């Protein structure tokens, strides 16, 4: 059993909590069957770890915030991610956690020219890793307007999509990030789209909802995360 800290920096929209709960419940459902025990740190409420070594590794949750928003606690999390890199502490960043790591390492994160990336998206794996099952493309639900604009110094490209050139990064052998959401089931992704029609525009939202009939690689990526933590921590 590996003990992993979940850095909670955001929450599922209240209108969709009935589907599978908030991020702690969603990630626990994904990872607990794979011998991962999660402990949640409510960073947005000031609950931060005392040491990078408190857990065997770390996951940073998604968030509806932007990484460049002006919150003092967010700068604390950003520094924590730099500490993970400096100490080679195992880390996986998802969506916001991908963007925050990029910003922490000096890259720019900004609203994409593409606009919102929503619905099921295909990502090409550029640099396969030992904890992956294969280098076949992955398909996961996306929900983001911000994007990492370029690879930061010291990072390598792991995954990309036509609309999102920096879709996943590798930092050394002990940290990686991914823009898309392994914790979003088709039902959850559809609910989030349905409750935000005014934000996305009804036509674009409905087109994105139609893509969710394609199988998503949730459990495949959960396997990547679990093998990564078991092998590196």
Buried (B, 14 or more C-beta within 10 A) or exposed (E): EBBBBBBBBBBBBEEBBEBBBBBBBBBBBBBBEBEBEBEBBBBBEEEBBEEBEEBBBBBBBBBBBBBEEEEEBBEEBBEBBEBBBEEBBBBBBBBBBBBBBBBBBEBEBBEBEEEBBBBBBBBBBBBEBEBBEEEEEBBBBBBBBBBBBEBBEEBEBBBBBEBBBBBBBBBEBBBBBBBBBBBBBBEBBBBBBEBBBEEBEEEBBBBBBEBBEBEBBBEBBBBBBBBBBBBBB
